[in-house]
Amino acid sequence: MDSMLTFIVIFAVWFVLNRFILPRFGIPTCMSQSCSLEREQEEKNTKAE
């Protein structure tokens, strides 16, 4: 049970870090939906050519 709690805590910290903390410092993460924006911009650029 203790190892399961450790896993849940580590996962929760990872989720909060990637979803909220890193984007505030300007580090893009896919969880902050910055990956989809880059893909859309790349697709628009390739269609324009």
C-alpha positions as CSV (number, residue, x, y, z in Angstrom):
1,M,0.0,0.0,0.0
2,D,2.9,2.4,0.8
3,S,4.4,1.9,-2.7
4,M,1.0,2.6,-4.3
5,L,0.7,5.8,-2.4
6,T,4.3,6.8,-3.4
7,F,3.4,6.1,-7.1
8,I,0.2,8.3,-6.9
9,V,2.1,11.2,-5.2
10,I,4.9,11.1,-7.8
11,F,2.3,11.0,-10.6
12,A,0.4,13.9,-9.1
13,V,3.5,16.0,-8.8
14,W,4.5,15.2,-12.4
15,F,1.0,16.2,-13.6
16,V,1.0,19.5,-11.7
17,L,4.5,20.3,-12.8
18,N,3.8,19.7,-16.5
19,R,0.3,21.2,-16.6
20,F,0.7,24.3,-14.5
21,I,4.2,25.1,-13.2
22,L,6.5,24.6,-16.3
23,P,4.2,26.7,-18.6
24,R,4.3,29.6,-16.2
25,F,8.1,29.6,-16.5
26,G,7.8,29.6,-20.3
27,I,8.6,26.0,-20.9
28,P,6.2,24.5,-23.4
29,T,4.7,21.1,-22.6
30,C,2.2,19.0,-24.5
31,M,-0.1,19.1,-21.4
32,S,-0.3,22.8,-21.7
33,Q,-1.5,22.3,-25.3
34,S,1.5,24.0,-26.8
35,C,2.3,20.9,-28.9
36,S,-1.0,21.2,-30.9
37,L,-0.3,24.9,-31.6
38,E,3.1,24.1,-33.1
39,R,1.6,21.4,-35.3
40,E,-1.2,23.6,-36.5
41,Q,1.3,26.4,-37.4
42,E,3.5,24.0,-39.2
43,E,0.5,22.6,-41.1
44,K,-0.5,26.1,-42.1
45,N,3.0,26.9,-43.3
46,T,3.2,23.8,-45.4
47,K,-0.2,24.5,-47.0
48,A,0.7,28.1,-47.8
49,E,3.7,26.9,-49.8
